[in-house]
Amino acid sequence: MIDIPELAAQHLDAARADQYGRSAGIVAHDGELRQTMIALTAGSSLGEHNSPNAATLQVIGGRVRVASADGDIEATTGQLWVLTHERHSVHAVEDSTFLLTTVTGVGRESHG
């Protein structure tokens, strides 16, 4: 069993010690499902990147801004947001941790 608040605290401590203010690690990986804990210190960002086929972002602590062509969305502690399929970036408005859940194989055709 995984203690999410404890894991978030560990990653936030690691992010505070990181020169770029970031820390991340896989929480669960089961086939095409992947969950990643990400911590960002206030003012740090994940640069613009492609969105996975399906993803949610759940803020464990803090406040983050997701910027995309669809506009900016701010999410705070306890909120869950379904990410769009647009390229986006993530900026920590304050020290933050979030659980990114992705499904990487949605829409793939099987070849057999």
N, C-alpha and C positions, 0 to 999 in steps of 0.2 A: 504494500500500500504506500502511496506517495503522499506526503504532507505538503500540500501546495503552498500554504503560507510560509512554512519553514524553507522550502526550496526557493521561493521568491526572495526571502530575506538573504539567503546565501548568494543569490545572483546579484542582488542589489549591492551587497558588500563587495563582490567581485567587480561590479561595474564602477564603483567608487574608487577602486584601486587601479582600474584600467585607464591608460592614457587617452582613450577615445570615449570613455564613459559608457561602455557597453559590456554586457555579458549575456550569453545564451547557451542553452543546452537542451537536448532532447529529453522530454519527460516520458513520452510513450511513442512507440513505433509499431504499428500492427498492420502489415500489408500496405495499403495505400493511405492509411490514416497516420498522421504524424502530429504530435503535440510538442511544442517548443516553448520553454519559459524564456522570456527575454526581459532584461533589465536595462534601462537607460537612465543616466543621470540627467538632471535638469539641463536643458539646452543641447543635449546630444541628439543625434538623429540616425535613422537608417535611411540612406539615400534612396532616390527613386529606383524602383524595381518592378518587375512584372508580378502580377498577382497569380497565385496558384489557381487551379481549376475551381476549387471551392475552399473557402477559408472563413474562419471567425477569429475575432480578436476580443478577448475578455480581459479587462483591466483588473488586476489583482490589487494593485495599490498605485496611487498617483493619478496623473492626468496626461494623456497623450493626444496629439493632433495627427490625424491621417489626412494628407493632402493628395488630391487626385484631380483629374480633369472634371470629375463630377462635383468638385468643391471640397472644402475642408470640413472634417467632422472631428469634434472633440469628444473623447470618452473618458469617464472618471471611474474611480473605484467601484467595482461591482457591475459595471455596464458591459454588455456583450454587443458586438457589432458584426454584422455579416459584411465582409469586405466585398467591394465591387470587383469587377474584372478589369478595371483600368489600372495602368501603371500608377504607383503611388509611393509616397514616402511617409515615414513615421517620425514625429518629433516629440520629445519629452518636454512638456510644459513645466513639469516638476519631476523630481526623482520618481520613477515609475517602473512597475513590473506588469507584464501581461502574458497571458497564455495564448499562443497562436496555434490554432487547430487547422490543419490542412488535409484535404483529400486530393491526392495528386493524380489519381487515375480516372477521374470522372470524364466521361466523353471519349475515352480511348476505345478503339476497336480491338477486339481480340483477334489474334492471328493463330489459327490452329489447324 
